[in-house]
C-alpha cells in the first residue's frame, strides 16, 4: 500500500524513537556496548596516567632549578601540607618517597625488610633515580637530636630514620631504619662493656674458607628501648638477642638483612599455599661465640655456626600463640610433617632467589620445643634433618 510521504516519515520517526526508547529501557549493556564502554574507560585512564607522569616530570624540573633551601634541621618537623609549604615539592616528595624507597636494594626481594645495616664508614644503597635537588638526611630514631645531612649515614653507632627533602618540604621515609654498627674493635677481653661476646674464628688472623665466615664488620647495640624495632614485617630486633645475661645492658647482636628477606619470602610462599602467617615464632637467631661454646658443641661444624654471623634463624609458625609449631599439613597433629611444609617453602625460595642460597634444616618436636626449621644464607646449599 502506498502512503503519503508525510505518513511514511512519521512512521520512520516513530520507529527510530521506539528503538532508542527500547535501548534506554533495556537493563544493562549489550556485549557490543560493553566493549565500547571498556575501550573508552581504558583510553581515559591512559590519558590520565600520561598527564600525571608529565606533571611529575615538570615538577622535578622545577625542583632542579629551585633556589637554595633552608637547612634540613629547620624543615624536618614541618608539615609538608601546611599553607606555606611548596605544593609541587610536597607532591613530588610523596611520590618519590613511595617509589624510590621501595627498591629491593633497601627492602629486599620480599619487599618486607625494614632495615639497612651500614658497616662503620659505609654508605646507604640509595636509588639512582632521586630528583636532582633531593637531599638525604638522618635523624635518630625516636628524635631527640637535630638531623644530619649527607648521603652517608652518621659514623657513630645507632639507629636512624631517613629523611628525604625537596624544596621546602621534608618527609621521613616510612618503615625504613638505617643501623650503624659498633665496630668489633670496641671489644676488650671478649666483652663490650659488661656484655660477654667472645671471639670469632679468624678474628685474630688467618683467612676463612669463604667471605661468609669472616668475622662480622660490627654489631648492633640493643637496648630495652629498641627491642621492638621492626627488622621486617614479622621479625623484631629482640628476636636476635642471645639467651642469657638477662640483666646486662646494652646487648650486642650480629645481623645480616639477607636472612630477614629469606624468611619473609618463605612466609610469602606459605601464604600462597593457603597457610596465612599471623605470627612467627623464633627459637634462636644470633648467638654470641661465647654462648655457642657453652650452649652447644664447640667443635666441628658447630664452631662455625651461622648463628654467630647473624644470618641464621630457627623459626616456626605460631598463629595461635601457644609456643608450638602449628599444624601446617592439616593432619590433626604437630610433628615433623609440619616442619617439612615450612622447609619445602624455604627450598622454593632458594630456587627462585639463588642469591639467598644457604642451609635449611628441619627438626622434629622434642621435649624442649615443638619442631622448627633452621634457615640461613651461608652462600652454598646445605640440608639436614629427617626430610622424608
C-alpha positions as a Python dict, from the first residue, in 0.01 Angstrom:
ca = {
    (1, 'X'): (0, 0, 0),
    (2, 'X'): (136, 346, -88),
    (3, 'X'): (114, 603, 189),
    (4, 'X'): (171, 974, 151),
    (5, 'X'): (531, 1087, 214),
    (6, 'X'): (428, 1263, 533),
    (7, 'X'): (289, 937, 678),
    (8, 'X'): (599, 738, 581),
    (9, 'X'): (823, 999, 752),
    (10, 'X'): (609, 990, 1064),
    (11, 'X'): (637, 611, 1079),
    (12, 'X'): (1016, 616, 1037),
    (13, 'X'): (1043, 874, 1314),
    (14, 'X'): (823, 671, 1542),
    (15, 'X'): (1032, 359, 1468),
    (16, 'X'): (1359, 537, 1546),
    (17, 'X'): (1220, 674, 1871),
    (18, 'X'): (1093, 333, 1966),
    (19, 'X'): (1435, 176, 1914),
    (20, 'X'): (1604, 447, 2124),
    (21, 'X'): (1345, 408, 2399),
    (22, 'X'): (1386, 31, 2396),
    (23, 'X'): (1765, 62, 2419),
    (24, 'X'): (1738, 301, 2710),
    (25, 'X'): (1488, 84, 2894),
    (26, 'X'): (1684, -237, 2836),
    (27, 'X'): (1865, -340, 3163),
    (28, 'X'): (2248, -344, 3142),
    (29, 'X'): (2463, -314, 2831),
    (30, 'X'): (2479, -528, 2525),
    (31, 'X'): (2811, -707, 2460),
    (32, 'X'): (2896, -454, 2189),
    (33, 'X'): (2811, -159, 2414),
    (34, 'X'): (3016, -308, 2697),
    (35, 'X'): (3319, -342, 2466),
    (36, 'X'): (3284, 20, 2360),
    (37, 'X'): (3249, 132, 2722),
    (38, 'X'): (3556, -64, 2836),
    (39, 'X'): (3769, 69, 2549),
    (40, 'X'): (3666, 425, 2630),
    (41, 'X'): (3745, 377, 3000),
    (42, 'X'): (4091, 236, 2921),
    (43, 'X'): (4163, 534, 2696),
    (44, 'X'): (4060, 781, 2969),
    (45, 'X'): (4280, 608, 3230),
    (46, 'X'): (4575, 602, 2988),
    (47, 'X'): (4536, 975, 2921),
    (48, 'X'): (4523, 1040, 3295),
    (49, 'X'): (4843, 843, 3356),
    (50, 'X'): (5025, 1027, 3079),
    (51, 'X'): (4918, 1361, 3223),
    (52, 'X'): (5014, 1256, 3576),
    (53, 'X'): (5361, 1146, 3460),
    (54, 'X'): (5408, 1473, 3273),
    (55, 'X'): (5314, 1668, 3586),
    (56, 'X'): (5571, 1475, 3790),
    (57, 'X'): (5842, 1539, 3530),
    (58, 'X'): (5759, 1910, 3519),
    (59, 'X'): (5768, 1938, 3896),
    (60, 'X'): (6102, 1757, 3909),
    (61, 'X'): (6242, 2000, 3654),
    (62, 'X'): (6125, 2292, 3866),
    (63, 'X'): (6286, 2131, 4171),
    (64, 'X'): (6618, 2110, 3982),
    (65, 'X'): (6613, 2486, 3927),
    (66, 'X'): (6492, 2577, 4274),
    (67, 'X'): (6694, 2824, 4482),
    (68, 'X'): (6895, 2706, 4784),
    (69, 'X'): (6667, 2569, 5055),
    (70, 'X'): (6673, 2610, 5433),
    (71, 'X'): (6869, 2368, 5647),
    (72, 'X'): (6714, 2025, 5683),
    (73, 'X'): (6701, 2067, 6060),
    (74, 'X'): (6463, 2360, 6011),
    (75, 'X'): (6229, 2160, 5785),
    (76, 'X'): (6215, 1803, 5909),
    (77, 'X'): (5947, 1877, 6165),
    (78, 'X'): (5741, 2090, 5927),
    (79, 'X'): (5412, 1978, 5780),
    (80, 'X'): (5466, 1940, 5402),
    (81, 'X'): (5096, 2012, 5354),
    (82, 'X'): (5099, 2336, 5551),
    (83, 'X'): (4976, 2652, 5373),
    (84, 'X'): (5330, 2787, 5342),
    (85, 'X'): (5475, 2459, 5206),
    (86, 'X'): (5570, 2435, 4840),
    (87, 'X'): (5285, 2231, 4688),
    (88, 'X'): (5487, 2096, 4395),
    (89, 'X'): (5774, 1985, 4619),
    (90, 'X'): (5538, 1821, 4865),
    (91, 'X'): (5360, 1634, 4586),
    (92, 'X'): (5682, 1515, 4422),
    (93, 'X'): (5832, 1428, 4759),
    (94, 'X'): (5544, 1197, 4846),
    (95, 'X'): (5570, 1022, 4509),
    (96, 'X'): (5949, 993, 4528),
    (97, 'X'): (5942, 858, 4884),
    (98, 'X'): (5692, 589, 4787),
    (99, 'X'): (5855, 486, 4460),
    (100, 'X'): (6226, 524, 4525),
    (101, 'X'): (6248, 370, 4869),
    (102, 'X'): (6058, 55, 4780),
    (103, 'X'): (6361, -71, 4585),
    (104, 'X'): (6482, -424, 4655),
    (105, 'X'): (6827, -287, 4746),
    (106, 'X'): (6662, -146, 5058),
    (107, 'X'): (6355, -362, 5113),
    (108, 'X'): (6484, -699, 4990),
    (109, 'X'): (6321, -920, 4727),
    (110, 'X'): (6031, -976, 4964),
    (111, 'X'): (5965, -603, 4996),
    (112, 'X'): (5916, -666, 5370),
    (113, 'X'): (6260, -576, 5512),
    (114, 'X'): (6257, -257, 5722),
    (115, 'X'): (6627, -212, 5800),
    (116, 'X'): (6951, -143, 5618),
    (117, 'X'): (7273, -226, 5803),
    (118, 'X'): (7560, 12, 5725),
    (119, 'X'): (7904, -102, 5842),
    (120, 'X'): (8132, 154, 6008),
    (121, 'X'): (8204, 420, 5746),
    (122, 'X'): (7965, 255, 5498),
    (123, 'X'): (7704, 415, 5275),
    (124, 'X'): (7334, 363, 5212),
    (125, 'X'): (7249, 194, 4878),
    (126, 'X'): (7043, 490, 4756),
    (127, 'X'): (6831, 467, 4441),
    (128, 'X'): (6998, 635, 4144),
    (129, 'X'): (6673, 800, 4034),
    (130, 'X'): (6639, 1058, 4309),
    (131, 'X'): (6518, 1401, 4191),
    (132, 'X'): (6816, 1627, 4109),
    (133, 'X'): (6768, 1864, 4405),
    (134, 'X'): (6663, 1599, 4656),
    (135, 'X'): (6863, 1575, 4978),
    (136, 'X'): (6911, 1286, 5216),
    (137, 'X'): (6944, 1324, 5589),
    (138, 'X'): (6931, 1114, 5904),
    (139, 'X'): (6761, 1172, 6235),
    (140, 'X'): (6797, 942, 6539),
    (141, 'X'): (6506, 701, 6571),
    (142, 'X'): (6275, 846, 6830),
    (143, 'X'): (6406, 1201, 6775),
    (144, 'X'): (6593, 1393, 7040),
    (145, 'X'): (6862, 1541, 6813),
    (146, 'X'): (6892, 1757, 6505),
    (147, 'X'): (6910, 1574, 6171),
    (148, 'X'): (7238, 1537, 5988),
    (149, 'X'): (7261, 1594, 5612),
    (150, 'X'): (7451, 1383, 5358),
    (151, 'X'): (7408, 1060, 5168),
    (152, 'X'): (7637, 867, 5404),
    (153, 'X'): (7484, 762, 5736),
    (154, 'X'): (7633, 909, 6056),
    (155, 'X'): (7955, 741, 6161),
    (156, 'X'): (7856, 693, 6523),
    (157, 'X'): (7664, 373, 6607),
    (158, 'X'): (7287, 399, 6628),
    (159, 'X'): (6951, 353, 6462),
    (160, 'X'): (6841, 625, 6223),
    (161, 'X'): (6536, 734, 6028),
    (162, 'X'): (6599, 850, 5672),
    (163, 'X'): (6472, 1198, 5583),
    (164, 'X'): (6413, 1294, 5219),
    (165, 'X'): (6381, 1665, 5138),
    (166, 'X'): (6299, 1859, 4822),
    (167, 'X'): (6241, 2232, 4807),
    (168, 'X'): (6077, 2342, 5131),
    (169, 'X'): (5928, 2000, 5210),
    (170, 'X'): (6083, 1719, 5415),
    (171, 'X'): (5950, 1374, 5485),
    (172, 'X'): (6066, 1077, 5692),
    (173, 'X'): (6083, 761, 5480),
    (174, 'X'): (5826, 527, 5637),
    (175, 'X'): (5914, 180, 5768),
    (176, 'X'): (6286, 214, 5699),
    (177, 'X'): (6562, 228, 5961),
    (178, 'X'): (6935, 252, 5899),
    (179, 'X'): (7153, 80, 6157),
    (180, 'X'): (7515, 186, 6202),
    (181, 'X'): (7731, -68, 6381),
    (182, 'X'): (7960, -79, 6679),
    (183, 'X'): (8300, -197, 6542),
    (184, 'X'): (8447, -520, 6678),
    (185, 'X'): (8747, -315, 6785),
    (186, 'X'): (8530, -189, 7072),
    (187, 'X'): (8568, -530, 7240),
    (188, 'X'): (8802, -565, 7537),
    (189, 'X'): (8872, -912, 7671),
    (190, 'X'): (8584, -1056, 7469),
    (191, 'X'): (8335, -802, 7605),
    (192, 'X'): (8184, -470, 7514),
    (193, 'X'): (8120, -305, 7846),
    (194, 'X'): (7979, -575, 8074),
    (195, 'X'): (7828, -780, 7791),
    (196, 'X'): (8017, -1104, 7722),
    (197, 'X'): (8060, -1179, 7350),
    (198, 'X'): (8371, -1393, 7295),
    (199, 'X'): (8570, -1412, 6972),
    (200, 'X'): (8504, -1534, 6618),
    (201, 'X'): (8729, -1774, 6430),
    (202, 'X'): (8984, -1579, 6222),
    (203, 'X'): (8923, -1264, 6426),
    (204, 'X'): (9290, -1261, 6525),
    (205, 'X'): (9420, -1355, 6182),
    (206, 'X'): (9406, -1616, 5908),
    (207, 'X'): (9179, -1643, 5609),
    (208, 'X'): (8841, -1820, 5624),
    (209, 'X'): (8735, -2061, 5351),
    (210, 'X'): (8483, -1807, 5223),
    (211, 'X'): (8400, -1442, 5299),
    (212, 'X'): (8080, -1562, 5467),
    (213, 'X'): (8294, -1693, 5753),
    (214, 'X'): (8487, -1371, 5810),
    (215, 'X'): (8412, -1204, 6145),
    (216, 'X'): (8121, -959, 6123),
    (217, 'X'): (8203, -598, 6038),
    (218, 'X'): (8036, -480, 6356),
    (219, 'X'): (7749, -533, 6597),
    (220, 'X'): (7411, -374, 6660),
    (221, 'X'): (7370, -215, 7002),
    (222, 'X'): (7046, -336, 7164),
    (223, 'X'): (6876, -152, 7449),
    (224, 'X'): (6542, -206, 7628),
    (225, 'X'): (6411, 88, 7422),
    (226, 'X'): (6481, -65, 7079),
    (227, 'X'): (6396, -431, 7143),
    (228, 'X'): (6073, -390, 6948),
    (229, 'X'): (6239, -229, 6644),
    (230, 'X'): (6077, -396, 6338),
    (231, 'X'): (6350, -554, 6127),
    (232, 'X'): (6090, -687, 5884),
    (233, 'X'): (5718, -749, 5878),
    (234, 'X'): (5735, -1049, 6116),
    (235, 'X'): (6073, -1009, 6292),
    (236, 'X'): (6185, -774, 6570),
    (237, 'X'): (6531, -681, 6692),
    (238, 'X'): (6462, -858, 7020),
    (239, 'X'): (6429, -1186, 6827),
    (240, 'X'): (6805, -1172, 6757),
    (241, 'X'): (6920, -1131, 7118),
    (242, 'X'): (7121, -1424, 7254),
    (243, 'X'): (6975, -1603, 7555),
    (244, 'X'): (7137, -1535, 7891),
    (245, 'X'): (7287, -1224, 8053),
    (246, 'X'): (6932, -1105, 8111),
    (247, 'X'): (7026, -810, 8333),
    (248, 'X'): (7320, -685, 8126),
    (249, 'X'): (7255, -382, 7901),
    (250, 'X'): (7326, -284, 7636),
    (251, 'X'): (7345, -611, 7448),
    (252, 'X'): (7501, -666, 7103),
    (253, 'X'): (7398, -876, 6804),
    (254, 'X'): (7530, -952, 6457),
    (255, 'X'): (7265, -903, 6190),
    (256, 'X'): (7251, -978, 5816),
    (257, 'X'): (6932, -850, 5645),
    (258, 'X'): (6960, -1132, 5386),
    (259, 'X'): (6818, -1379, 5635),
    (260, 'X'): (6526, -1146, 5710),
    (261, 'X'): (6449, -1138, 5339),
    (262, 'X'): (6472, -1516, 5302),
    (263, 'X'): (6243, -1580, 5598),
    (264, 'X'): (5986, -1325, 5474),
    (265, 'X'): (5992, -1481, 5126),
    (266, 'X'): (5939, -1821, 5287),
    (267, 'X'): (5634, -1689, 5472),
    (268, 'X'): (5502, -1548, 5143),
    (269, 'X'): (5539, -1896, 4992),
    (270, 'X'): (5331, -2038, 5276),
    (271, 'X'): (5067, -1772, 5217),
    (272, 'X'): (5046, -1872, 4850),
    (273, 'X'): (4991, -2231, 4962),
    (274, 'X'): (4696, -2125, 5175),
    (275, 'X'): (4878, -2103, 5510),
    (276, 'X'): (4825, -1749, 5643),
    (277, 'X'): (5101, -1636, 5879),
    (278, 'X'): (4997, -1403, 6159),
    (279, 'X'): (5283, -1478, 6396),
    (280, 'X'): (5634, -1616, 6354),
    (281, 'X'): (5795, -1791, 6648),
    (282, 'X'): (6173, -1754, 6683),
    (283, 'X'): (6369, -2008, 6887),
    (284, 'X'): (6712, -1865, 6811),
    (285, 'X'): (6877, -1613, 6580),
    (286, 'X'): (7212, -1457, 6673),
    (287, 'X'): (7429, -1645, 6919),
    (288, 'X'): (7744, -1490, 7057),
    (289, 'X'): (8059, -1700, 7011),
    (290, 'X'): (8073, -1725, 7389),
    (291, 'X'): (7721, -1869, 7409),
    (292, 'X'): (7789, -2102, 7116),
    (293, 'X'): (8086, -2251, 7302),
    (294, 'X'): (7893, -2309, 7624),
    (295, 'X'): (7550, -2383, 7478),
    (296, 'X'): (7649, -2638, 7215),
    (297, 'X'): (7927, -2844, 7065),
    (298, 'X'): (8227, -2606, 7027),
    (299, 'X'): (8400, -2832, 6771),
    (300, 'X'): (8342, -2922, 6408),
    (301, 'X'): (8060, -2755, 6220),
    (302, 'X'): (7914, -2604, 6539),
    (303, 'X'): (8231, -2395, 6577),
    (304, 'X'): (8128, -2216, 6256),
    (305, 'X'): (7756, -2195, 6332),
    (306, 'X'): (7584, -1945, 6108),
    (307, 'X'): (7403, -1817, 6416),
    (308, 'X'): (7731, -1649, 6518),
    (309, 'X'): (7729, -1447, 6196),
    (310, 'X'): (7376, -1309, 6220),
    (311, 'X'): (7238, -1476, 5908),
    (312, 'X'): (7057, -1776, 6059),
    (313, 'X'): (6722, -1818, 6229),
    (314, 'X'): (6541, -2114, 6387),
    (315, 'X'): (6171, -2045, 6331),
    (316, 'X'): (5822, -2194, 6344),
    (317, 'X'): (5469, -2076, 6266),
    (318, 'X'): (5269, -1996, 6579),
    (319, 'X'): (4944, -1825, 6480),
    (320, 'X'): (4766, -1949, 6793),
    (321, 'X'): (5049, -1821, 7017),
    (322, 'X'): (5083, -2143, 7214),
    (323, 'X'): (5462, -2162, 7171),
    (324, 'X'): (5442, -2460, 6933),
    (325, 'X'): (5453, -2516, 6558),
    (326, 'X'): (5107, -2502, 6403),
    (327, 'X'): (4952, -2799, 6222),
    (328, 'X'): (5056, -2685, 5874),
    (329, 'X'): (4980, -3008, 5688),
    (330, 'X'): (4634, -3041, 5841),
    (331, 'X'): (4671, -3397, 5970),
    (332, 'X'): (4543, -3306, 6317),
    (333, 'X'): (4878, -3332, 6494),
    (334, 'X'): (5206, -3141, 6530),
    (335, 'X'): (5502, -3347, 6411),
    (336, 'X'): (5793, -3343, 6167),
    (337, 'X'): (5549, -3318, 5876),
    (338, 'X'): (5471, -2958, 5969),
    (339, 'X'): (5839, -2863, 5976),
    (340, 'X'): (5874, -3020, 5631),
    (341, 'X'): (5600, -2793, 5495),
    (342, 'X'): (5795, -2490, 5616),
    (343, 'X'): (6126, -2632, 5493),
    (344, 'X'): (5992, -2701, 5142),
    (345, 'X'): (5868, -2342, 5123),
    (346, 'X'): (6222, -2223, 5203),
    (347, 'X'): (6359, -2452, 4930),
    (348, 'X'): (6129, -2293, 4672),
    (349, 'X'): (6261, -1953, 4778),
    (350, 'X'): (6618, -2067, 4709),
    (351, 'X'): (6524, -2189, 4362),
    (352, 'X'): (6362, -1855, 4282),
    (353, 'X'): (6634, -1644, 4451),
    (354, 'X'): (6977, -1811, 4416),
    (355, 'X'): (7147, -1517, 4590),
    (356, 'X'): (6982, -1635, 4913),
    (357, 'X'): (7104, -1994, 4894),
    (358, 'X'): (7214, -2149, 5221),
    (359, 'X'): (7124, -2402, 5485),
    (360, 'X'): (6780, -2544, 5562),
    (361, 'X'): (6737, -2794, 5844),
    (362, 'X'): (6413, -2950, 5971),
    (363, 'X'): (6377, -3051, 6335),
    (364, 'X'): (6103, -3271, 6485),
    (365, 'X'): (5934, -3194, 6818),
    (366, 'X'): (6132, -3278, 7129),
    (367, 'X'): (6089, -3216, 7498),
    (368, 'X'): (6236, -2868, 7460),
    (369, 'X'): (6038, -2746, 7157),
    (370, 'X'): (5761, -2839, 6915),
    (371, 'X'): (5963, -2857, 6596),
    (372, 'X'): (6121, -2583, 6389),
    (373, 'X'): (6317, -2507, 6073),
    (374, 'X'): (6667, -2361, 6054),
    (375, 'X'): (6715, -2110, 5769),
    (376, 'X'): (7042, -1937, 5678),
    (377, 'X'): (7214, -1764, 5385),
    (378, 'X'): (7566, -1905, 5406),
    (379, 'X'): (7614, -1890, 5027),
    (380, 'X'): (7607, -2261, 4943),
    (381, 'X'): (7344, -2533, 4969),
    (382, 'X'): (7323, -2739, 5288),
    (383, 'X'): (7042, -2968, 5409),
    (384, 'X'): (6994, -3177, 5719),
    (385, 'X'): (6722, -3337, 5930),
    (386, 'X'): (6454, -3600, 5857),
    (387, 'X'): (6317, -3461, 5529),
    (388, 'X'): (6143, -3792, 5448),
}
